[in-house]
């Protein structure tokens, strides 16, 4: 009986046991976070060693056009996309067609890929009430040494079809890596495996109205792309 009483008196209080367990858990959590962070840094360092950023580029909106107007960037745009550089503009071409263009750029950082992928016409334009017609098609357009993966969307409006071309460009990504069929989730996984996503990304979108069909809109865009895109040495 005396031994039992002695053992009970020497046992640590229940609160002290919980405190010790919490301390051990906290220490294990800190070690795990450090290990994960170190592993991520090592992974990207190894995987990115072979990537070549390639030529840089930016937009050159036709401000010499008398009909050109800068479009204000809304607070919602900045809050949702958190881009580092953004421009919007609209103008009327000599043939009476209307053009709008958006340009957003994200500086190097792993969050860039996720935010850039959130700005797509099938989400943003559909949210305004317009209905997409047909499937999205991918066309590779080249300006100098820069390959731009332009995805084509068509939306139905009361005044005729709206032709939309959007480019989601990733620094260091080869042209043959762009495919129209990939899901956003697979794109993300493939990007992590390839060790890319933190070299910076850009979204360039052109909205054309007044063209009778998609072929005319595509030809007009290809003709003007050298003027709209400025490749930097």
C-alpha positions in Angstrom: 0.0 0.0 0.0 2.8 2.4 0.9 4.6 1.7 -2.4 1.4 2.5 -4.4 1.0 5.8 -2.6 4.7 6.6 -3.2 4.3 5.8 -6.9 1.2 8.0 -7.2 3.0 10.9 -5.4 6.1 10.7 -7.7 4.1 10.7 -11.0 4.1 14.0 -12.8 0.8 16.0 -12.9 -1.4 15.4 -15.9 -0.9 19.0 -17.1 2.8 18.6 -17.1 2.5 15.5 -19.3 0.4 17.4 -21.8 2.9 20.3 -21.8 5.7 17.8 -22.6 3.8 16.3 -25.4 3.0 19.7 -26.9 6.7 20.7 -26.7 7.7 17.5 -28.4 5.1 18.0 -31.1 6.1 21.6 -31.6 9.8 20.6 -32.0 8.9 17.9 -34.5 6.8 20.4 -36.4 9.6 22.9 -36.6 12.0 20.2 -37.8 9.5 19.0 -40.4 9.0 22.6 -41.8 12.8 23.1 -42.0 13.2 19.8 -43.8 10.4 20.6 -46.3 11.7 24.1 -47.0 15.2 22.8 -47.5 14.0 20.0 -49.7 12.0 22.5 -51.9 14.9 24.8 -52.3 17.2 21.9 -53.2 14.6 20.5 -55.7 14.2 23.8 -57.5 17.9 24.5 -57.5 18.6 21.1 -59.1 15.7 21.1 -61.6 16.2 24.8 -62.7 19.9 24.3 -63.5 19.1 23.3 -67.1 16.4 26.0 -67.8 17.2 28.9 -70.2 15.1 32.0 -69.6 15.2 32.9 -73.3 14.5 36.4 -74.7 12.4 38.8 -72.8 9.4 40.7 -74.2 6.8 43.2 -73.4 3.8 44.9 -75.1 3.8 47.9 -77.3 0.2 49.2 -77.5 -0.6 51.4 -80.5 -0.8 54.7 -78.6 -0.1 56.6 -81.9 -3.6 55.5 -83.0 -5.9 58.4 -82.4 -8.7 56.1 -81.2 -6.4 54.4 -78.6 -7.5 54.6 -74.9 -5.8 53.3 -71.8 -8.2 51.1 -69.8 -8.0 51.6 -66.0 -6.9 48.5 -64.1 -9.5 47.9 -61.4 -8.8 47.2 -57.7 -10.4 43.7 -58.2 -7.8 43.0 -60.9 -5.0 43.9 -58.6 -6.4 42.0 -55.6 -7.3 38.9 -57.5 -4.2 38.5 -59.7 -1.5 40.4 -57.7 0.6 41.0 -60.8 3.8 43.0 -60.8 3.0 44.9 -64.1 -0.3 45.4 -65.8 -1.6 47.3 -68.9 -4.9 47.5 -70.6 -5.8 49.3 -73.8 -8.5 49.5 -76.6 -8.6 51.0 -80.0 -10.4 50.9 -83.4 -8.5 49.7 -86.4 -8.6 51.4 -89.8 -11.0 48.8 -91.2 -13.5 49.5 -88.4 -12.7 46.5 -86.2 -12.4 47.0 -82.5 -9.4 45.7 -80.5 -8.8 45.3 -76.7 -5.6 44.0 -75.2 -4.5 43.1 -71.7 -1.0 42.4 -70.4 0.0 41.2 -67.0 3.4 40.1 -65.8 4.6 38.3 -62.7 8.2 38.6 -61.5 10.1 35.4 -60.7 8.4 33.6 -57.8 6.7 30.3 -57.4 3.3 31.9 -56.7 3.4 33.4 -60.2 2.3 30.3 -62.0 -0.8 29.8 -59.9 -1.9 33.5 -60.2 -1.3 33.7 -63.9 -3.4 30.6 -64.6 -6.4 32.2 -62.8 -6.9 34.8 -65.5 -8.4 32.8 -68.4 -11.2 33.9 -70.8 -13.3 30.9 -70.2 -13.6 32.0 -66.6 -13.4 35.8 -66.7 -15.5 36.5 -69.9 -18.0 33.7 -69.2 -18.5 35.4 -65.8 -19.8 38.5 -67.6 -22.7 36.5 -69.1 -21.3 35.7 -72.5 -21.4 32.1 -73.8 -18.4 30.4 -75.3 -18.8 28.9 -78.7 -16.9 25.7 -79.6 -13.7 24.4 -78.1 -10.5 26.2 -77.3 -7.7 25.9 -79.9 -4.0 26.4 -79.4 -1.9 28.3 -82.0 1.8 28.9 -81.7 2.7 32.4 -83.0 6.3 33.6 -83.2 7.7 37.1 -82.8 11.5 37.1 -83.3 12.8 34.3 -81.1 9.8 34.4 -78.8 7.1 31.7 -79.2 3.7 32.7 -77.9 1.1 30.0 -77.2 -2.1 31.8 -78.3 -5.3 30.0 -77.2 -8.3 31.0 -79.2 -11.8 31.4 -77.7 -15.0 32.5 -79.4 -17.9 34.1 -77.5 -21.4 34.8 -78.7 -22.6 38.4 -78.5 -25.6 40.3 -79.8 -23.4 42.1 -82.3 -21.5 39.1 -83.6 -18.8 36.7 -82.4 -16.1 37.9 -80.1 -12.7 36.5 -81.0 -10.3 36.2 -78.1 -6.7 35.1 -78.2 -4.9 34.6 -74.9 -1.2 33.8 -74.3 0.0 32.4 -71.0 3.8 32.5 -71.4 6.4 31.0 -69.1 10.0 31.9 -69.1 12.3 29.0 -70.1 9.5 26.8 -71.4 10.2 25.2 -74.8 7.6 25.6 -77.5 6.8 21.8 -77.7 5.7 21.9 -74.0 2.6 23.8 -74.7 -0.4 21.6 -75.3 -4.1 22.5 -75.6 -5.4 19.4 -73.9 -3.7 19.5 -70.5 -5.7 20.3 -67.4 -4.7 23.0 -65.1 -3.8 20.4 -62.4 -1.5 18.5 -64.7 0.1 21.7 -65.9 0.9 22.5 -62.3 2.4 19.1 -61.6 4.4 19.1 -64.8 5.7 22.6 -64.0 6.9 21.4 -60.6 8.6 18.4 -62.1 10.3 20.5 -64.7 11.5 22.9 -62.0 9.9 25.9 -63.6 7.4 28.5 -62.5 9.7 30.9 -60.6 11.4 32.5 -63.7 8.4 34.8 -64.3 5.3 34.5 -66.3 3.2 36.7 -68.6 -0.4 36.8 -69.8 -1.2 38.6 -73.0 -4.8 38.7 -74.2 -6.3 40.3 -77.3 -10.1 40.7 -77.9 -11.3 41.4 -81.4 -14.7 42.2 -82.7 -16.0 43.1 -86.1 -14.5 40.1 -88.0 -16.8 37.8 -89.9 -15.0 34.6 -88.9 -12.1 33.2 -86.9 -9.8 33.0 -90.0 -10.0 36.7 -90.6 -9.3 37.5 -86.9 -6.3 35.2 -86.8 -4.8 36.7 -89.9 -5.2 40.2 -88.6 -3.6 39.3 -85.3 -0.7 37.5 -86.9 -0.2 40.6 -89.1 -0.2 43.0 -86.1 1.6 40.9 -83.6 5.1 42.2 -84.5 3.8 45.7 -83.7 2.1 44.7 -80.5 5.0 42.7 -79.0 8.4 44.2 -78.4 11.2 41.7 -78.0 14.0 42.9 -75.7 17.6 42.1 -76.3 
